[in-house]
Each structure stands twice: as structure tokens, then as C-alpha cells.
Amino acid sequence: MASHALGRHLALTGFMGAGKSTFGAQVARRLGRGFIDLDRQIEAQAGATVKELFARDGEAGFRAIEETVAASVLAAAEPAVVALGGGAVLSAGTRERLQQRAFTVLLDVDPGTAWERASRTARPLAADEDAFLALFRERRPVYEETADARARDLDGIVLAAAGIDVQAGALDLLGELVPGSGPIEIIADATVAGIHGVAVQLALGSRDASTHEVPAGEAAKAIAVLDRLWRSLRVGRDGMIVALGGGCTTDLAGFAAATWMRGIPWTAVPTTLVGQVDAAIGGKTAVDLPGGKNLVGAFHWPARVVIDPGTLDTLPEAELRNGMAEAVKTGLLMGSNVWELPLAELVRRCASFKAAVCLGDPHDRGPRNQLNLGHTFAHALEAAAGYDLPHGEAVALGLLAALRLSGNDEAVAVVRSELGPKPVRVDREAAWAALARDKKSVGGVPRLVLLEKPGMPTWGNEAPAADIRSALDSLIAD
Ligand SMILES: NC(=O)c1ccc[n+]([C@@H]2O[C@H](COP(=O)([O-])OP(=O)(O)OC[C@H]3O[C@@H](n4cnc5c(N)ncnc54)[C@H](O)[C@@H]3O)[C@@H](O)[C@H]2O)c1
């Protein structure tokens, strides 16, 4: 069974009226993929409406055409979003092709809502309510058997497509949520292992082979720690690494998984807000070198990301603030005041946003750049502070600079009220030199992510060096 839609078609299945066409078009836009509504494709190819085809050829005749069109759509190399007709999965051939070529999400709907929606349309099988509800019950098991995941709304579909589960209490369900059936080795932040390690081991049951504790925080992302892991891992290619901790642990464990035996699957279980809204999502893994952070790494998409917002209950306040800086950045990028939401919903919305951007640009060649909003300045301040500056404070300041350069007073006000950044005391020349060394600098002048307005970022922007310098200087206290 596929565990996400990276490199595969994303197929939506479910009963009439579940919203496959509406959500399908929206998901496709978010992922930057083409959208195919199978019924419309059939109508275009047959030159007749579904209703006319039912009347002309009967249901069996229609299903035969549907199977042929589904086969050609699923054969296309470019991954698309495909809204299947309600009965498309009745074909064994289509089910097999879905398994080979797609990640299939069952769009859940309650029967009353489905009837309410479908009866307003010209669907041939939505003429009589009793027959409709009987068909709903009859088809349900086929949908469940075909689907790789389930969802009820747009964010749910995107999360499922990225292989992400967000739910309170997910930690206790790890036994069901971690894909596969082979042995598991846990790589855990030592502090988090002390809090949640036993619950995770119990949830994994007999699949749990061993736990490797790694230092808390950035110290985990060291070659020496990785070397120790390489020497002690025993899991084979049929197994799985489970990473338990914040972004440092998931970056390290993901990289260990990417390199061990030339790559084995891994599951991220992020326990910080940074991890849940950002670090564990999108497949970037890395360790640090003395010459710089994240210098050695790999793109290695996790087979599953299990997010239990309940784990944030034990997170220190300072770490929550680090995560809020990323959440405010994400809210500005998506054009939604996510910072006003309860924490669990904030996590779900931000995780879904990042997942969509990364599914659309897994190797960071375009739109994924937007996630760097404010980070060019943040990294420069962190480097000038010798990394003795909380990342959240640096990001909050970096956002201020990027939003001022964007001329966006409304967003500047949000950052001030939500994150309250204060200028830091670092060496101005050291910060300026670090900015020039930014990975995305050209000729010593950084390319910036700017925000035309909330929800409308642009990237690769040039700005006069003097303006960038003065934006940086405004973040530094005398
Ligand atoms: N791969 C990516 O796309 C990506 C994106 C953003 C950040 N990152 C990386 O993430 C790292 C930062 O991650 P982070 O902010 O999660 O920090 P972290 O992993 O260092 O965790 C912060 C602290 O919180 C503790 N902790 C974690 N979960 C806890 C819990 N539930 N209860 C109590 N304590 C808990 C940890 O022991 C640690 O001391 C950086 O190295 C950064 O480069 C990676």
C-alpha cells in the first residue's frame, strides 16, 4: 500500500455528493498539479453526458467506458489529482491500477449530506432517496478496501496525500499508524524519551526492536551522533526507523534513515511545535558540520508523519514561542490568521500548508522558497550571535525586516503583536557578512522572499543592497 502521493497520482474516491470534484480542483491548485474529473473526461471523450451514456449503453456499458478512460488517465506519467466517479472503483482493473499508480483517498461524507447534494444534480443514480442510501451502504466496503487513507475536508486530503496524521492521542495509536509490519528502531531525543518513550514502545508492541537515545537539541545533529547510530542500527530494509522528538531528532533520524542501507523508510513523530508545523514535514533531513548547519543532508520523504498535538503539553514555553514564529510565518504565507486558532487546529492548518508546498516542490526548486520568508535575516542574526539566539526570536526579527521591505504594514503589525520581537545586540558587520554568505545570495546580495499581501508571497526578489542593509540594521540594538 502506498503511504503518500509523492510521485503518484492523488485519486479521490467516495460516494456521489462527497465533494470529490470540488475538493479535487482545490487540492490540485494547492499542490500545483493538473486536475482531472473522470466524469468530465469521459463526457469529453464520448461526446455525451454521463446521463446520456447511461440511457444509451446502460450502466454496464458506461462502466466499460469509465474503466478505459480511468486506465488512460492513470497511465499518464505526470502525477495529477483525479476525482473518480462514485462507481469507478467497482472495476477490479481500476482498483489494481490505483494500487500501482496512485495514492487513493476516501472522501468521507455522511449519507444525509451526500443525498442532499447529489439529489440537486442530474446524476442517474440519485433519483430515489431509498435506492441512493442502499447503494451508499453497499459501496462503502469497496471504498474502504480501495482507499489508502481517509479525509473529510481540504486540509485532511492534503495531509493524507503527504502521509501525515494529525490527531490528539495519536501517540497511543502508533502501532496502527506506522506503516508496514517489519521491525522498528526508535531514535529518540533523550528528554522526550523520558516523557513519552514508554508510551511509544507500548504502542508499537512487538514491532519495537530497540531505542537509541540521542542528545536533546542541536547536539543531536552531529556526525559523531550519526556515526554512533550507524554502528548500532540493526534494522534491515524491511524495517522502519521511528524518530521521536523535535526538529533536531527528526532531521538526524531522517538522515540516518536516508543513508542506512542506502535508504530505509522512516516515520517522524514530532513533539515540538517547530517539528509539527515545519521540521518533520517535507522530507528535508540533515546534520551539521563545524562549517555550518545542515551542510550534509538528503531529501528523504517520511513514510508517515504522526502528529499528536497532546505532546505539546509538556513543551517548555520558550520552545512553544519558537514554534509560534514559524506558525505566524505560515499564516502570513497562507493569508489566514492561524495564530488565533486553538493550538491543535493551528498545527493541522500549518502542517497542511507546508505539506502542500513541499508536495508541489519536493526538491526546493521553486515555490518551496517561500517558506524562507524572514529566514535570510534570521540566519544572519543567528550566525552573528554565534547561534546563541533562540531561533523563534531570530525568525520574528527576520519577518519584521522582510515585511518592512515588502512595504506591508499590516503584516508588520501582526508580527509585532503576536511575537513582540526586540532588537538584538550582535555585531552589525558580522550579521551583514553572514547575510552575503546566504545560500540564495547572488554576488553577495541575497535574493529575498517578500509578501505582496497576506497569502501572496514572491521569491527570488532583488532589492538595493542599501535597503537590505538598513532593514538588517533596524533589527540590531546598539
Ligand atoms: N527539515 C526541515 O525542513 C526543518 C525545518 C525547520 C527546522 N529544522 C531544524 O529543526 C531544528 C529545531 O527543531 P526544534 O525547534 O524542534 O528543536 P529541538 O529538536 O532541539 O527541540 C527543542 C527542545 O525541546 C525538547 N522537547 C522536544 N519535545 C518535547 C516535549 N514534547 N516536551 C518537553 N520537551 C520537549 C527537546 O529535548 C529540546 O531540548 C533545527 O536544527 C532546524 O535546523 C528543520
The ligand as a Gaussian input file, in Angstrom:
#p B3LYP/6-31G(d) Opt

LIG

0 1
 N       13.969000      19.648000       7.984000
 C       13.324000      20.792000       7.928000
 O       12.579000      21.084000       6.980000
 C       13.466000      21.748000       9.069000
 C       12.640000      22.864000       9.165000
 C       12.761000      23.689000      10.272000
 C       13.707000      23.421000      11.251000
 N       14.516000      22.345000      11.112000
 C       15.531000      22.026000      12.133000
 O       14.859000      21.756000      13.349000
 C       15.751000      22.008000      14.421000
 C       14.996000      22.722000      15.521000
 O       13.948000      21.897000      15.956000
 P       13.128000      22.190000      17.301000
 O       12.865000      23.625000      17.403000
 O       12.008000      21.221000      17.317000
 O       14.180000      21.894000      18.434000
 P       14.704000      20.584000      19.216000
 O       14.545000      19.369000      18.437000
 O       16.051000      20.954000      19.665000
 O       13.747000      20.534000      20.489000
 C       13.748000      21.604000      21.378000
 C       13.837000      21.161000      22.834000
 O       12.571000      20.697000      23.246000
 C       12.701000      19.448000      23.932000
 N       11.444000      18.745000      23.674000
 C       11.016000      18.282000      22.487000
 N        9.761000      17.834000      22.596000
 C        9.402000      17.990000      23.878000
 C        8.209000      17.730000      24.601000
 N        7.107000      17.268000      23.987000
 N        8.186000      18.000000      25.921000
 C        9.280000      18.534000      26.531000
 N       10.423000      18.830000      25.892000
 C       10.476000      18.566000      24.579000
 C       13.930000      18.824000      23.359000
 O       14.513000      17.931000      24.257000
 C       14.826000      20.040000      23.101000
 O       15.530000      20.356000      24.269000
 C       16.915000      22.804000      13.851000
 O       18.052000      22.012000      13.796000
 C       16.454000      23.161000      12.440000
 O       17.537000      23.223000      11.535000
 C       14.414000      21.506000      10.053000

